[in-house]
Amino acid sequence: MNGDDELTLRRGLHPWERALLESCGLYLVGGTVRDILRGAPVEAIDEDYLVTGIGLDDLAGILERFGTLNLVGRSFGVIKFTAAGGRTVDVSLPRTEFSTGPGHRDFDVSFDPSLPVERDLERRDFTINSMAFDLGSSVVVDPLGGREDLDRGLLRVNRDDSFREDPLRMLRGAQFMARFGLAVEEGTRACLRRDRALVASVSAERIRDELTKLLVLAPKPSAGFVFMHEEGILEIVLPELDRTYGETQNEYHPDDVFMHSLRSCDLAPADIVLRWSALLHDVGKKDRKQVVGGRTVFYRHEQDSARMAGEILGRLRYPRETQSRVAHLIEHHMFNVTDEWSDGAVRRFISRVGRESVGDLLALREADGRSRGDEAVAAQNERIRARMRRIAESDAAFKIADLAVGGREVIDALGIEPGPGVGAALKELLEVVLEDPRKNTREDLLAILREMGKKK
């Protein structure tokens, strides 16, 4: 729908908004308007503003009466404003951008308070993000038909050279289509295919941020990854995952490695560690595939997958903690706690993987099982979770730091110097109390140490 249309905001105006409307035009813009039209909850909508007919200094003068300002984006005509007790929002003047090179910073940006709001909207990425809501008149300004595209479930770029201006928009489009259930307009798809090689010029940090949004915000991230595979983007961004396409498995897996991984990702909780873990938990299978006794097997694939996941997340500049947690979950995801396991065996498992990882491992196990049609895994997990919770919440020791004695007692009891021998003795004591938690007392452990000393 080109032109203007009315919209109800679903909240009252803030005092600072009313103050601005007395001096200038004030609009909600971009994804804010898209999400209002989608019916997203008010509290979940990030609000971005555009003002017209006022200079930057006068704008700052009004806003500072109602909150604090951050002028870090002043050269681009952007003020970060935090109202008293409110969220931080961007308040911008209309601007134009002209691409001067292939990089996302290669732009000539100029802002002008007298520029029509339509000019600012036209510079944006997709039509659904190129609408403005006039807070003075309650009218939607929609020069490119974004509202109609949103109603039709269509993702369309604003112009033919949009991806050349900023290649990251290809990944952004993938996450938008997955988050909002959109189909990609054919002209947009053709532009993407033409320009896909430019994705290689995008910084790892920016790719990471878009993949994070896809994984955490999309109900089914698989839609975005399938699209990127079909259009040749995934082989540039995540070649390790892309190469698993068509890699058949065995009788326990109806899907190839690629689709199994995507289904697992969809079924995992919307947490960045769990969704990366589910997406990459089998990424090492391709190089571990072999036929043994007529069956296809992937022995020790979890070790390769964990290593590769760490490398991928490191390349994408994720925090080290995220890298290590994902790799840890993948390395230990091939477990099956049965009723035949003794409590001691369960305690050893908890000790090996860490009490803090048990819940995440069970969530990964459930997503993995359900992705291949094993609906019984949820009930199994509940039994395992209840048993592990009972054991984990006991006074049992699960790591060396939980022991009733420490390194000094070992040195004194065994008459040894500080060094590897101390750690070895503590590990032996931990094995004892994992089997029988009642022995985790100072008296019992010192007695065991004395016996160890006699055997030296």
RODO-2510 file (C-alpha; in nm, 4 decimals, decimal comma):
residues 456
     n   res          X          Y          Z
     1     m     0,0000     0,0000     0,0000
     2     n     0,1692     0,3181    -0,1168
     3     g     0,0893     0,6519     0,0458
     4     d    -0,0411     0,7168     0,3955
     5     d    -0,2695     0,5272     0,6312
     6     e    -0,3746     0,5616     0,9937
     7     l    -0,2565     0,3540     1,2885
     8     t    -0,3310     0,3373     1,6614
     9     l    -0,0232     0,3539     1,8851
    10     r    -0,1678     0,1489     2,1773
    11     r    -0,0015     0,3691     2,4391
    12     g    -0,0045     0,7303     2,5522
    13     l     0,2596     0,9831     2,4537
    14     h     0,5574     1,0367     2,6826
    15     p     0,6113     1,3906     2,8188
    16     w     0,9251     1,4360     2,6105
    17     e     0,7376     1,3254     2,2970
    18     r     0,4683     1,5856     2,3608
    19     a     0,7375     1,8506     2,4143
    20     l     0,9041     1,7664     2,0821
    21     l     0,5726     1,7739     1,8953
    22     e     0,5341     2,1387     1,9976
    23     s     0,8539     2,2233     1,8083
    24     c     0,9028     1,9684     1,5288
    25     g     0,7755     1,6650     1,3434
    26     l     0,8222     1,3396     1,5390
    27     y     0,7975     0,9919     1,3923
    28     l     0,8490     0,6334     1,4991
    29     v     1,0419     0,4666     1,2185
    30     g     1,1741     0,1438     1,0722
    31     g     1,1395    -0,1818     1,2614
    32     t     0,9360    -0,0022     1,5268
    33     v     0,6482     0,0577     1,2851
    34     r     0,6854    -0,2925     1,1390
    35     d     0,6485    -0,4477     1,4840
    36     i     0,3519    -0,2282     1,5781
    37     l     0,1762    -0,3393     1,2596
    38     r     0,2608    -0,7004     1,3404
    39     g     0,0851    -0,6609     1,6744
    40     a     0,3938    -0,7206     1,8866
    41     p     0,3512    -0,6438     2,2578
    42     v     0,4271    -0,2789     2,3325
    43     e     0,6927    -0,3654     2,5895
    44     a     0,8752    -0,5854     2,3370
    45     i     0,9083    -0,3153     2,0695
    46     d     1,2359    -0,1246     2,0387
    47     e     1,1477     0,2333     1,9539
    48     d     1,3507     0,4432     1,7080
    49     y     1,2571     0,8020     1,6300
    50     l     1,2978     1,0483     1,3447
    51     v     1,2521     1,4242     1,3882
    52     t     1,2080     1,6862     1,1167
    53     g     1,2166     2,0627     1,1118
    54     i     1,4584     2,1091     1,4028
    55     g     1,8375     2,1359     1,4296
    56     l     2,0498     1,9005     1,6326
    57     d     2,1368     2,1578     1,9011
    58     d     1,7748     2,2594     1,9529
    59     l     1,6737     1,8932     1,9624
    60     a     1,9329     1,8218     2,2306
    61     g     1,8161     2,1244     2,4271
    62     i     1,4622     1,9916     2,4513
    63     l     1,5595     1,6312     2,5258
    64     e     1,8030     1,7146     2,8039
    65     r     1,5125     1,8542     3,0070
    66     f     1,3672     1,5042     3,0282
    67     g     1,6655     1,2730     3,0588
    68     t     2,0278     1,2075     2,9643
    69     l     2,1911     1,2312     2,6222
    70     n     2,4707     1,0411     2,4539
    71     l     2,6038     1,2314     2,1535
    72     v     2,8340     0,9584     2,0217
    73     g     2,6378     0,9523     1,6927
    74     r     2,6235     1,3304     1,6553
    75     s     2,8188     1,3294     1,3281
    76     f     2,5432     1,1103     1,1784
    77     g     2,2612     1,3202     1,3211
    78     v     2,1767     1,0650     1,5925
    79     i     2,1226     1,1235     1,9649
    80     k     2,0895     0,8387     2,2132
    81     f     1,8322     0,9532     2,4655
    82     t     1,7382     0,7941     2,7982
    83     a     1,4306     0,9388     2,9639
    84     a     1,4120     0,9292     3,3416
    85     g     1,3070     0,5745     3,4291
    86     g     1,2801     0,4786     3,0633
    87     r     1,4672     0,2892     2,7944
    88     t     1,7421     0,4293     2,5753
    89     v     1,6213     0,5186     2,2256
    90     d     1,7771     0,6645     1,9124
    91     v     1,6417     1,0018     1,8007
    92     s     1,7672     1,0895     1,4519
    93     l     1,7454     1,3649     1,1948
    94     p     1,6580     1,2653     0,8372
    95     r     1,9647     1,1632     0,6410
    96     t     2,0784     1,0389     0,3046
    97     e     2,3508     0,7838     0,2348
    98     f     2,5545     0,7319    -0,0791
    99     s     2,7704     0,4236    -0,1195
   100     t     3,1358     0,5041    -0,1916
   101     g     3,2790     0,1500    -0,1797
   102     p     3,2103    -0,2164    -0,0928
   103     g     3,2446    -0,1913     0,2865
   104     h     2,9652    -0,1124     0,5311
   105     r     3,1540     0,2023     0,6362
   106     d     3,2031     0,3178     0,2767
   107     f     2,9174     0,5688     0,2814
   108     d     2,8851     0,9410     0,2459
   109     v     2,6263     1,0293     0,5108
   110     s     2,4590     1,3675     0,5442
   111     f     2,1694     1,4735     0,7657
   112     d     1,9313     1,7592     0,7060
   113     p     1,6342     1,8563     0,9292
   114     s     1,4507     1,9956     0,6263
   115     l     1,4735     1,6664     0,4339
   116     p     1,1319     1,5056     0,3735
   117     v     1,0776     1,1944     0,5845
   118     e     1,0165     0,9944     0,2651
   119     r     1,3768     1,0548     0,1552
   120     d     1,5075     0,9095     0,4801
   121     l     1,2829     0,6033     0,4461
   122     e     1,3931     0,5321     0,0909
   123     r     1,7581     0,4878     0,1939
   124     r     1,6740     0,1906     0,4196
   125     d     1,7074    -0,1813     0,3478
   126     f     1,3657    -0,3481     0,3020
   127     t     1,0208    -0,2044     0,2386
   128     i     0,8832    -0,3493     0,5640
   129     n     1,1464    -0,1454     0,7500
   130     s     1,0813     0,1726     0,5533
   131     m     0,7693     0,3106     0,7161
   132     a     0,7213     0,5968     0,9626
   133     f     0,4403     0,6661     1,2087
   134     d     0,3651     1,0346     1,2576
   135     l     0,3053     1,0809     1,6307
   136     g     0,1322     1,4116     1,5624
   137     s    -0,1279     1,2907     1,3122
   138     s    -0,1321     0,9115     1,3759
   139     v    -0,0625     0,8585     1,0050
   140     v     0,1707     0,5947     0,8620
   141     v     0,4049     0,7310     0,5965
   142     d     0,4724     0,4435     0,3575
   143     p     0,6305     0,5546     0,0282
   144     l     0,7430     0,2051    -0,0820
   145     g     0,4418    -0,0105     0,0020
   146     g     0,5923    -0,1732     0,3083
   147     r     0,2583    -0,2234     0,4805
   148     e     0,1167    -0,4121     0,1844
   149     d     0,4314    -0,6268     0,1639
   150     l     0,4017    -0,7011     0,5364
   151     d     0,0352    -0,7973     0,4950
   152     r     0,1295    -1,0248     0,2044
   153     g     0,4228    -1,1750     0,3946
   154     l     0,6764    -1,0514     0,1386
   155     l     1,0361    -0,9406     0,1855
   156     r     1,1423    -0,6871    -0,0779
   157     v     1,4517    -0,4653    -0,1024
   158     n     1,4041    -0,0941    -0,1579
   159     r     1,6234    -0,0788    -0,4663
   160     d     1,8313    -0,2928    -0,6972
   161     d     2,1712    -0,2036    -0,5493
   162     s     2,0710    -0,2474    -0,1832
   163     f     2,2937    -0,5519    -0,1224
   164     r     2,5869    -0,3857    -0,2934
   165     e     2,5533    -0,0900    -0,0574
   166     d     2,5708    -0,3203     0,2437
   167     p     2,6132    -0,6973     0,1850
   168     l     2,5126    -0,7684     0,5453
   169     r     2,1562    -0,7036     0,4325
   170     m     2,1565    -1,0523     0,2783
   171     l     2,1959    -1,2088     0,6233
   172     r     1,9561    -0,9591     0,7711
   173     g     1,7013    -1,0638     0,5099
   174     a     1,7483    -1,4297     0,6056
   175     q     1,6802    -1,3580     0,9711
   176     f     1,3803    -1,1369     0,8897
   177     m     1,2209    -1,4067     0,6722
   178     a     1,2705    -1,6666     0,9455
   179     r     1,1526    -1,4415     1,2291
   180     f     0,8415    -1,3112     1,0534
   181     g     0,7536    -1,6004     0,8209
   182     l     0,8156    -1,4026     0,5015
   183     a     0,8641    -1,5140     0,1428
   184     v     1,1436    -1,3446    -0,0529
   185     e     1,0239    -1,1467    -0,3530
   186     e     1,1742    -1,2808    -0,6755
   187     g     1,3457    -0,9569    -0,7739
   188     t     1,5064    -0,9435    -0,4302
   189     r     1,6170    -1,3053    -0,4639
   190     a     1,7732    -1,2279    -0,8021
   191     c     1,9663    -0,9336    -0,6561
   192     l     2,0907    -1,1537    -0,3741
   193     r     2,2123    -1,4257    -0,6102
   194     r     2,3930    -1,1661    -0,8165
   195     d     2,5657    -1,0070    -0,5169
   196     r     2,6117    -1,3030    -0,2798
   197     a     2,9918    -1,3137    -0,3134
   198     l     3,0039    -0,9736    -0,1410
   199     v     2,9064    -1,1410     0,1880
   200     a     3,2725    -1,2363     0,2220
   201     s     3,3556    -0,8675     0,2730
   202     v     3,1393    -0,8362     0,5868
   203     s     3,3178    -0,8347     0,9231
   204     a     3,2873    -1,1409     1,1471
   205     e     3,1314    -0,9352     1,4262
   206     r     2,8466    -0,8123     1,2069
   207     i     2,7810    -1,1644     1,0749
   208     r     2,7793    -1,2901     1,4337
   209     d     2,5184    -1,0327     1,5364
   210     e     2,2790    -1,1286     1,2553
   211     l     2,3214    -1,5020     1,3199
   212     t     2,2540    -1,4411     1,6891
   213     k     1,9264    -1,2664     1,6045
   214     l     1,8315    -1,5501     1,3703
   215     l     1,9067    -1,8160     1,6322
   216     v     1,7475    -1,6443     1,9313
   217     l     1,4563    -1,4488     1,7809
   218     a     1,3283    -1,6797     1,5078
   219     p     1,0820    -1,9490     1,6216
   220     k     1,2343    -2,1753     1,3554
   221     p     1,5847    -2,0617     1,2559
   222     s     1,5960    -2,3442     0,9989
   223     a     1,4028    -2,1295     0,7492
   224     g     1,6866    -1,8767     0,7411
   225     f     1,9596    -2,1395     0,7127
   226     v     1,7798    -2,3275     0,4337
   227     f     1,7395    -1,9994     0,2456
   228     m     2,1082    -1,9153     0,2887
   229     h     2,2020    -2,2626     0,1646
   230     e     1,9768    -2,2365    -0,1400
   231     e     2,1143    -1,8963    -0,2332
   232     g     2,4828    -1,9821    -0,1833
   233     i     2,5346    -1,7614     0,1232
   234     l     2,5808    -2,0368     0,3809
   235     e     2,8834    -2,1824     0,2039
   236     i     3,0535    -1,8450     0,2608
   237     v     2,9355    -1,7825     0,6173
   238     l     2,9247    -2,1365     0,7633
   239     p     3,0929    -2,3710     0,5134
   240     e     3,1303    -2,6446     0,7771
   241     l     2,7517    -2,6674     0,8150
   242     d     2,6768    -2,6190     0,4465
   243     r     2,8917    -2,9188     0,3463
   244     t     2,6729    -3,1538     0,5532
   245     y     2,3851    -3,1040     0,3085
   246     g     2,2940    -3,4388     0,1513
   247     e     2,5126    -3,6383     0,3923
   248     t     2,2939    -3,9426     0,4649
   249     q     2,3000    -4,1121     0,8030
   250     n     2,1677    -4,4441     0,9362
   251     e     1,8396    -4,6069     1,0357
   252     y     1,8088    -4,3837     1,3419
   253     h     1,8133    -4,0630     1,1363
   254     p     1,5523    -4,0104     0,8616
   255     d     1,7143    -3,6796     0,7578
   256     d     2,0578    -3,5995     0,6248
   257     v     2,3036    -3,4372     0,8653
   258     f     2,2116    -3,0879     0,7465
   259     m     1,8358    -3,1117     0,7994
   260     h     1,8747    -3,3094     1,1214
   261     s     2,0936    -3,0303     1,2578
   262     l     1,8422    -2,7640     1,1565
   263     r     1,5492    -2,9524     1,3071
   264     s     1,7448    -2,9971     1,6301
   265     c     1,8138    -2,6242     1,6335
   266     d     1,4441    -2,5441     1,5884
   267     l     1,3522    -2,7717     1,8795
   268     a     1,6156    -2,6382     2,1192
   269     p     1,5199    -2,3609     2,3647
   270     a     1,5761    -2,0100     2,2249
   271     d     1,9069    -1,9652     2,4054
   272     i     2,2200    -1,8759     2,2086
   273     v     2,4361    -2,1511     2,3631
   274     l     2,1738    -2,4225     2,3217
   275     r     2,0796    -2,3281     1,9671
   276     w     2,4419    -2,3120     1,8523
   277     s     2,5016    -2,6454     2,0264
   278     a     2,2043    -2,8057     1,8513
   279     l     2,2988    -2,6557     1,5144
   280     l     2,6599    -2,7780     1,5278
   281     h     2,6342    -3,0948     1,7378
   282     d     2,6842    -3,3200     1,4329
   283     v     2,8920    -3,0885     1,2132
   284     g     3,1888    -3,3289     1,2387
   285     k     2,9986    -3,6327     1,1118
   286     k     3,0963    -3,5975     0,7490
   287     d     3,4612    -3,6792     0,8166
   288     r     3,3792    -3,9602     1,0622
   289     k     3,1396    -4,1526     0,8385
   290     q     3,2223    -4,5199     0,7845
   291     v     3,0460    -4,8520     0,7337
   292     v     3,1098    -5,1181     0,9966
   293     g     2,9356    -5,4556     0,9750
   294     g     2,6973    -5,3207     0,7148
   295     r     2,5939    -5,0203     0,9292
   296     t     2,6774    -4,6542     0,8830
   297     v     2,8475    -4,5197     1,1949
   298     f     3,0152    -4,1948     1,3012
   299     y     3,2447    -4,2977     1,5861
   300     r     3,3815    -4,0075     1,7955
   301     h     3,2090    -3,7496     1,5771
   302     e     3,1176    -3,5557     1,8907
   303     q     3,4857    -3,4803     1,9519
   304     d     3,5359    -3,3445     1,6003
   305     s     3,2065    -3,1527     1,6208
   306     a     3,3092    -2,9908     1,9509
   307     r     3,6448    -2,8836     1,8092
   308     m     3,4875    -2,7465     1,4910
   309     a     3,2180    -2,5617     1,6869
   310     g     3,4854    -2,3901     1,8943
   311     e     3,6678    -2,2865     1,5771
   312     i     3,3499    -2,1552     1,4131
   313     l     3,2440    -1,9490     1,7131
   314     g     3,5979    -1,8203     1,7553
   315     r     3,6018    -1,7098     1,3921
   316     l     3,2726    -1,5269     1,4520
   317     r     3,4227    -1,3479     1,7549
   318     y     3,1854    -1,4938     2,0133
   319     p     3,2980    -1,4571     2,3750
   320     r     3,5301    -1,7332     2,4940
   321     e     3,2737    -1,8457     2,7496
   322     t     3,0185    -1,9039     2,4733
   323     q     3,2751    -2,0935     2,2670
   324     s     3,3708    -2,3200     2,5559
   325     r     3,0135    -2,3862     2,6707
   326     v     2,8979    -2,4836     2,3216
   327     a     3,2008    -2,7064     2,2645
   328     h     3,1522    -2,8680     2,6062
   329     l     2,7856    -2,9511     2,5436
   330     i     2,8600    -3,0963     2,2015
   331     e     3,1490    -3,3057     2,3304
   332     h     2,9249    -3,4661     2,5937
   333     h     2,5938    -3,4856     2,4069
   334     m     2,6204    -3,8589     2,3332
   335     f     2,5002    -3,9889     2,6695
   336     n     2,2141    -4,2059     2,7861
   337     v     2,1585    -4,2406     3,1595
   338     t     1,9593    -4,5612     3,2146
   339     d     1,7840    -4,7046     3,5178
   340     e     2,0669    -4,9574     3,5410
   341     w     2,3170    -4,6865     3,6274
   342     s     2,4144    -4,6839     3,9937
   343     d     2,3994    -4,3589     4,1889
   344     g     2,7784    -4,3647     4,1838
   345     a     2,7763    -4,3785     3,8034
   346     v     2,5359    -4,0837     3,7922
   347     r     2,7584    -3,8877     4,0301
   348     r     3,0606    -3,9598     3,8072
   349     f     2,8672    -3,8355     3,5054
   350     i     2,7681    -3,5150     3,6865
   351     s     3,1279    -3,4718     3,8004
   352     r     3,2573    -3,5154     3,4463
   353     v     3,0178    -3,2738     3,2742
   354     g     2,9685    -3,0295     3,5636
   355     r     2,6546    -2,9750     3,7679
   356     e     2,5943    -2,6470     3,5854
   357     s     2,5766    -2,8253     3,2471
   358     v     2,3306    -3,1020     3,3302
   359     g     2,0161    -2,9037     3,2433
   360     d     2,1591    -2,7831     2,9125
   361     l     2,2747    -3,1329     2,8165
   362     l     1,9267    -3,2696     2,8795
   363     a     1,7742    -2,9912     2,6682
   364     l     2,0189    -3,0695     2,3859
   365     r     1,9469    -3,4422     2,4178
   366     e     1,5735    -3,3776     2,3899
   367     a     1,6083    -3,1545     2,0826
   368     d     1,8377    -3,4120     1,9201
   369     g     1,5973    -3,6993     1,9907
   370     r     1,2782    -3,5219     1,8903
   371     s     1,4369    -3,4034     1,5657
   372     r     1,4594    -3,7642     1,4526
   373     g     1,1089    -3,8564     1,5665
   374     d     1,1881    -3,9891     1,9135
   375     e     0,9058    -3,8370     2,1151
   376     a     0,9744    -4,0714     2,4084
   377     v     1,2919    -3,8795     2,4838
   378     a     1,0979    -3,6097     2,6720
   379     a     0,9578    -3,8610     2,9217
   380     q     1,2998    -4,0240     2,9535
   381     n     1,4538    -3,6843     3,0222
   382     e     1,2043    -3,6171     3,2998
   383     r     1,3059    -3,9376     3,4757
   384     i     1,6736    -3,8598     3,4271
   385     r     1,6272    -3,4984     3,5373
   386     a     1,4445    -3,6009     3,8541
   387     r     1,7149    -3,8504     3,9453
   388     m     1,9989    -3,6101     3,8693
   389     r     1,8287    -3,3321     4,0630
   390     r     1,7986    -3,5586     4,3675
   391     i     2,1643    -3,6553     4,3473
   392     a     2,2968    -3,3117     4,2490
   393     e     2,1147    -3,1407     4,5367
   394     s     2,2615    -3,3803     4,7907
   395     d     2,5729    -3,3065     4,9936
   396     a     2,7829    -3,5214     4,7614
   397     a     3,1169    -3,3935     4,6311
   398     f     3,1296    -3,3536     4,2536
   399     k     3,4619    -3,1774     4,2149
   400     i     3,7897    -3,1588     4,4026
   401     a     3,6933    -2,8282     4,5634
   402     d     3,4021    -3,0092     4,7333
   403     l     3,6329    -3,2493     4,9217
   404     a     3,6637    -3,2204     5,2989
   405     v     4,0429    -3,1999     5,2632
   406     g     4,2698    -2,9981     5,0357
   407     g     4,6188    -2,9925     4,8991
   408     r     4,7859    -2,9041     5,2324
   409     e     4,6397    -3,2129     5,4016
   410     v     4,7587    -3,4307     5,1124
   411     i     5,1120    -3,2885     5,1367
   412     d     5,1244    -3,3431     5,5120
   413     a     4,9705    -3,6908     5,5063
   414     l     5,1806    -3,8256     5,2201
   415     g     5,4971    -3,6319     5,2973
   416     i     5,5315    -3,5130     4,9381
   417     e     5,6265    -3,1844     4,7774
   418     p     5,3703    -2,9636     4,5982
   419     g     5,3277    -3,0858     4,2418
   420     p     5,1339    -3,3274     4,0182
   421     g     5,1273    -3,5917     4,2905
   422     v     4,8983    -3,3754     4,5025
   423     g     4,6456    -3,3413     4,2223
   424     a     4,6600    -3,7135     4,1515
   425     a     4,5872    -3,7936     4,5156
   426     l     4,2946    -3,5509     4,5249
   427     k     4,1495    -3,7088     4,2118
   428     e     4,1742    -4,0502     4,3757
   429     l     3,9913    -3,9180     4,6819
   430     l     3,7205    -3,7696     4,4600
   431     e     3,6669    -4,1107     4,2992
   432     v     3,6193    -4,2592     4,6444
   433     v     3,3538    -4,0084     4,7516
   434     l     3,1773    -4,0190     4,4150
   435     e     3,1161    -4,3851     4,4856
   436     d     3,0331    -4,3312     4,8533
   437     p     2,9526    -3,9694     4,9533
   438     r     2,9469    -4,0670     5,3215
   439     k     3,3263    -4,0871     5,3128
   440     n     3,3617    -3,7149     5,2398
   441     t     3,4657    -3,6303     5,5927
   442     r     3,8025    -3,5047     5,7082
   443     e     3,8577    -3,8114     5,9259
   444     d     3,7729    -4,0657     5,6545
   445     l     3,9763    -3,8898     5,3853
   446     l     4,2813    -3,8540     5,6109
   447     a     4,2568    -4,2256     5,6883
   448     i     4,2474    -4,3031     5,3161
   449     l     4,5488    -4,0780     5,2625
   450     r     4,7406    -4,2637     5,5346
   451     e     4,6623    -4,5911     5,3601
   452     m     4,7806    -4,4401     5,0307
   453     g     5,1017    -4,3335     5,2037
   454     k     5,1693    -4,6880     5,3238
   455     k     5,1536    -4,8125     4,9642
   456     k     5,4176    -4,5676     4,8423
***
